[in-house]
């Protein structure tokens, strides 16, 4: 009994519809309204159509601009394609064998020229990351050749995982990724680039840590810097997080006829983003200068899997670097700032402005009275222990009031408020810190006297004004500090203060007058200060 209709027969068996007769118009897609419904994430809602030419038994397959394309005998269907007996049609993860009616087996008329569409200059695919994970179940694999190819691609992914495990060198990781890809695909060139996320507005144009691999003989080995990826493709990969496949980059409209593409002669290309924790950290690009249509969507899928592994390894190394940098920064900042401020600065919440700047700040000097005489009567080991304990106590007070420890100068302590970070109550915090420092010294003295040791006396001076603040020093050593009249004034007031006293400059008193009880002293001429100063002795805090 002869067949009267053409048919599609599913290849590979398994559950579901196995055969469908073709009418005058057969639609294929994921929607249930299609003649042939294929429930598959890789299949578009309206994916393809098979139509019979009038008054013939000739059937024509057309792709309906589907996301992932339609294939006949492993060739992407670019325009109207006449089906012949035994053709293997692949749509998504399923394959179908075309069985022609007897009349078509005897003669296949050539279609009239006007019926054929002009083939596009370039066929391409753009896939979201969540579609790059799919491999067909084994029961849907049509033949042994496809199964072997899939095995090789998965083996690459497994091997690369072992290569990258435990690596902590970015350059080695990038190079190893490209080496494995060259073993797997007949590509001519490969590029891995990491995004410079510090400049978000120029994320596509700022690529760092670029690694380039070129197959010998393609003519670009001597100048790897000439290898370029068109900005439009980078935009899709970095901003849209899309993987991009192009069968002829020279004619692909997405490349914008870029001069670099024409100059380099790129034919086939694949570009995938490197994504870690939902952030794009780089781009992986491979291309061929010889063949068009070299890569398939399955290749793009495997390259996406490679990119995910690479992104995890690279992100781990970058995270280790960030932790090391933060540790170094934290150790450096913790020597001069309170733990609360260090945490905010390391987290990026409080930026420190590098370079010199003019700003209002309050300076505090605290100095041990009779220090020279004390060192002559105290054993060195005991002297060092005493000073370390003293510095530890007063520094904790400074940090508790969000001050900055500028430096230790012999037996003196210099602290800042308003630089490098400023708050509205800097002057209040500085004065309260001065009071608590004297209380801390008094507590320290009681402990010393209980041990039969002599007490120490500390004088403190506080002044506020415009200062030059910034990182200063030699080319080998830089430290943050301030320069200006208020620094000298604070030091001079500290030198005048008796043990247990706090002397305030008028500029500081103006900010705290409502919260303190003071005694105004007679005007005095201080060394290095042009005008006489009327210091105020702080009696107590009343606020």
N, C-alpha and C positions, 0 to 999 in steps of 0.2 A: 504494500500500500504506500503510495507516494505522498510525501508531505505537500500540503497546499500553502502553508504559511512559513515564513522565516521565524526563527526562534533564538532566544538567548538561553543558554544552559549554564547554570552556575558551576564553577570549577572548584573542586576541593570538598564537596559534600557538606555535611553538617546540617543542623536544623534550619528550618525556614524554607522559603520558596526556592525551588531548584530549577524551574523552567518557566518561561513566559513566551507566549506567542506575540509576535510583533504585528500591530495593526498599521493603519495608514499613518498614525502619529502615536508614538510611545514616549511618554515623558518619564524621566528618572530623577529622583531626588529624595530628600529626607522627609518632605511633607507627605502626609497620607493621601493627599489629593492626586499624587502622581500615579501614573499607570504602574510603574515599578518603584515601590517605596523601599529605600535602603536606610535602615536605622544605623547611622554611623556618624561620629563627630566630624570625620574628614569629608563627609558628603554635604554639599550645600542643599538648601531647601529646594531649589530648582536647579539641578546640577547639569543635566544633559537631555538631549532629545534625539530620537531615532525616527526618521520619516521615510515613507516610501514614495519614490518618484511616480508621478501620475502615469498610468497605463504601462508600468513596468514592474518587475520584481526586484528592483534595485533599492537598497536601503542605505540611507546616508546618516552618519553620526555627527552630531554637532555638540560642542560644549557651550553651555550657557553662561560664560564668564564666571565659572565656579571658582571658589577660593583656591582649591587644590588641584584643579585640572582634571581632565579625562584622558586616559591613555589607551592606545590601540597598539598591541604588540610592543609594549613598553616604549612607545613613542607618543609624546604629548600631542593631542589633537589640537592643531592650530586653527583649522577652518573646517569646512565641510569635508568629511572623510567617507568615501564609499566603502561599505563593508563587503568583505569577501568571505567565502566559506572558510571556517576555521579561525577567523580573526579572534584574538584574545582581547577583550575590552575590560579594562580595569577602572573601577570607579570607587574611590575610597580604599577600603581594605578588602573588597571583594572583586573577584574576576569572573567574567562571563564569556563563554564561547559562542560565537555567532554561527548558527547553522542556517545556511541559505536554502531557499526553495529550489526544486529541480530545475526550473527554467533558468534561474540565475547561474547555476553551475555550468550550463552549456554556453551561455553568452552573457557578457557583462558590457552593456553599451556604455560608451564614453559619455559623460554628461556634457551638455552644451557649455561653452566657455562662459557665457553670461551668468550661469547658475553658480559658478564657483566664486567664493569670496577671495579677495586679495589676502594672502597670508601675511600676518603681521611681521614686522621686521624683527621683533624680539618677543619671546615668550618669557614671562617671569612669574614668580609667586612670592607673596608676602604672607608670613605665617606668624600668628601670635605665639608666645612662648608656651602656652598651655597645650598647643597642638603639636609641639615637637616631641612629645613623649610617646607617641603611639607606634607600636609594632603590631602587625596583625597576629592573632592567635595562630598556632601551628596548623590547626585544621583548615585555616583559610589560605595557607600558602599554596600557590598554584603548582609550583614545580621545584625540583631539587636545586636548580641553579639559584632561584630566588632565596631558598632557605640557606644555601651556602653563603650567599652575599650578605644576608642578614646576620649570619653567624660571625662573619669576618668583622662586620661593623660593631657588633656587640663585643667581640673579642678586643677590638681597639679600645673601646670604652673601659673594659675591665683592666687591660694592660696599662692604660694611662692612669687609672686610679692608683695602681701600685707605684707607678713612676712618681706621682705627685705626693704620695703619702709621706708626711713628715718633712717635706722640703721647706726651708725657710729663706731661700734665695729667690727673689722675684725673677731675675734674669735667667736663672736656670729653669724655672718653671715655664716661662714664656718660650724659651728655646726648645724645651722638651716637648711641649704641646705641638709646636710646628714640626718637629722631627717625626712624631708619630703620625701626624696628618699626612706628611709626605710619603710615609710608608703605606698609607691606606688609599690615598687618592692620587690620580695623575695630575696634580696641580703643578703650576710653574712657580708660583710665588705665594707666600703666606705672610700675614702681618698680624701681630697682636699688639694692641695699644691700650693703655690704661687712661682713664679719664681723670683730669685734674679737677676734682670736686671743689677745690677752694675758690674757683671762679665760676659760679653757677651760671652766670649770664652768658658765658662763652664756653659752655660745656662741650659743644661739638668741635670747636676749633682748638681746644686745649687738650692735647693728648700727650701723655708722658710715658716713660718706660717702654718705648716702642721696640719690639723685637721683629726682625725681618729675616725670612728664610727664602732663598732663591735656588731653584734647581739649576745645577751647572748646565751651561750651554744656551740659556735663554737670552743672554746678552745684557743682563742688568747686574751682574755680580759685582762690578767695580764701583757702582754708585747706588747703594741701597737707599740713599736719601731721596732718590727720585720716585720711589714707590709711593703712590698716593691712593687714597680712598676718597671718591667723590663726596662732597659735603652733604648732598641730598641723601645718599645712602647712610652716611653717619647719622644724619638727623633721624632717619627711620629707626636705626638700630639703637641710638642713645636716648632719644626723646620719646619715641613711640614704643620702644622695647620690642621691635619686630625683627624677625629673621628675614633676610632678603635673598632671593635666588634670581639670577638673570642668565639667560641662555646666550645673549649676545649684547654685552655691555655697550658696545660701540653704538648700537641702534636703540638702546633702552632710553626711553624718555625721562626716566627717573634720574639718569646721570646728567641730564641737562647738557648733553654733548660737551662734557667737560674736556678741556684741552688735555688734561693729564690722561684721560681715558684714550683719546685719539692718539696721543703721543706714544703711550705705552702699548697700544694695540690689544687691550683687554677684550677677550671674547666671552668666556663663561666666568661667572663669579658667584660666591656665596658669602654673606656677611651675617654674623649673629652677635647679639649683645652678650656681654658677660654680666650676669645679674647675681647679686648677693644681697640677701635680706631686702629684696624688692628694689634695691638701688643698682643702677647701671654703673659698674666700675671699670668697664672697658669694652673693647670690640675685637672680635676675631674675624679676619677676612682672608679668603683664599681666592685665587683666580687662575685662569689659563690664558695664555697668549696664542694658543694654536687652535683649539677646538671650540666650536659653538655647541650648545646643547649637551655639554659634558656632564653636568650634574643633574640629579633627580631630586624630587622632594624627599625621598628616603635618605639621600645623602645629606640634605639640609637638616633632616630630623636627627641624624647621628651627630652632625656637627653641633647641633644645639645641645645634645647630651654631653659632648666633649666640653662645650662652653660652660655648662653648669658645673662640671667637675673642676674645670680650670678656675672658675669664679670662686668656688669654695676654697680652693687651695690658696689663691691669691689673696682673698679676703682674710684668711687666717694669718698670712704673713703680714699683711697691712695692719691687722689688729694687734699683732705682737709688736710691730714697730710703734704703733700709737701708744701701747701700754708702756713701752720703754721710754718713749719721748715724754709721756705724762709723768712717769716716775722721776726722770731727771728734772723736769720742770717743777714737779711738786717738791723735790728735795731742795732745789734752789730757792723756790718761793717760800717754803716753810721756814727758811732761815730769817726771813724779814717780814712775813705776813702771818696773820692769824689763820688757823686751820679753816675757819669759815670762809675767809676770803680766798684762800688757796683753792678750796673746792670749787668755788664759783668761777675762778679764773681758768682752772683746768677744764671745767665744763663749758667754757666759752661764754659764760653769762656776763663776765666782767672783763672786757678787753683792756689790756695794758698798752698805753700808747708809747711806742718806742720813739726815741729821738728826743731832742730838747724841746721844752715848751715853758711858757710863762704861766704860772698858776698860783692861786692863793693857797697857802699851806701854813700849818702850825708846827713849830719845831720845839721839841723838849730835850733838854740836856739834864742828865743826872750824874753827879760826880761824888766820889767818896772823899770825905774830908780827912786830912792827915794821912793820906795814903803812903807817902814816902816814908814817914816816920814808922808807920805800921809795918811796912815791908822789912825795915831794918830790925824789928823786934820779933818777927814771926818767921818760923822755919819755912823754906820754899814750898815744901809739899803741902803744909797746912795753909799757906797763903793761896796757893792755886785752888785748893779745895774750897776755901772760903769764897774766893771770887767767883768760882763756877756756880756755887750755891746762890750767891747774891744775884748774879746775872740771870740765873734760871728763874728766880722769884720775880724780879722786876720785868723780865721779858714776858712772862705769863700775864702780868697785869697789862702790859702794852697790847698784847694780842687780844686780851679779853675786851678791850675797848676799841677794837678794829684799827689799831695803829700799825704803822710800818716800822720795823726795826731797821734803821739806816746802817748803824755800825756800832761796834765796841771800839773805844779809843782809850787804850790803857785801862784805867779804872772807871772811865766815863761811858755812858750810854747815850746814844743819839737816836731819837724816835721822831716819826713824822705822822701828821694827820692831814689829809688832803692831797697826798701824793704817794704812790702813783694813782690811787683811787680816792675819790672825794665824796663826802656826804654833807648834808645840810648842817649836822651837829658836830662837825669835826672839832671845833674849839671846845665845846662842852666835853666831848670824849677825852680830849687831851688834858684838860684841867682835872677831871675826875680820875684819870689815870695817874696824874701827879700825886693826888691825895692818897690813892690806894697804894702807890709805890712807897710812900713814906710809912703807911701802915704795915706794908709787907716788911720793910726794913726794921720797924719796931718789933714785929713778931720774931724776926730773925735774931735780933739782939737779945730778946728774952731767952731764946734757946741757947745762945752763946754764953750769956751770963750764967745760966743754969749749969753749963759745962765748965765754968771757971774761966771763960775767955772774955777778952775785951770787946765791948760793942763797937760798931762802926757808925759814923755819921754821914748822911748824904744830903747834899744841897741840890735843889732842882730849879731850873729856869725855863719859862715857857714864853714864846713870842710868836706872833702871827703877822703875815705880810706876803707880798708878791715875791715869788722865788723862781729861779730857773731850775727846772727839774728834768732829769734825763739820765741816760746811760753814759757814764764817763769812765775814762781810764786809758790804758794802753791798748795796742792792737791785740795783745794776748789776753788781757784781763779787763773786763768791763763790769761796772757795778752801778746800780741805780742810786742817785743821791740828789741833793739840792744845793744850790748856791744862792747867796743873797744876804741882804742886811739882816733879815730875821734870824738867820743862822748865827751870825756873829752876836746879835743882841741876846739870843737865848743862851749862848755860851757865856757871855759876860754876866748875865743875871745869875746863871748857875754858879759862877765863880764868886759872886757876892753873897749868895745864900749861906746862912748858917746851917749847921747840922740839923736836920729835921724841918727846914724851911722850904717853902715854895714861893718863888717870886714870879709875878706875872708882868709882862709888858702891857702898857695901856691898850695896844692893839688887840690883845687877847681879852683883856678885862672888858672891853666894849661889848664883846659877844656873850659874856657870862655874868654881867653885873647883877642880873636879877636872881641869880642862884648862889651867890657867894658873899661871904663877909670878909672884907679885906681891910688892910691898914696901908694908907698911902705914905710912902717914904719921900724924903727930900729929893729934889732933882739932883742927879749926879751925871758927871761926864764920864762916859765909858770909852775905853780904848777901842779905836776903830769905828766909833759911832760919832757922827758929826754933831748932832744936836743933843743937848742934855735930855736925860730920860727920867721920868718919875715912876719908878717901879712900885708895885703893890704887893705887900706881903699877904699871902692867902692865910686866913685864920681858920675858916671852916666852910664847908658846903652847906647851904641852907635850903636849896631847892628840893 
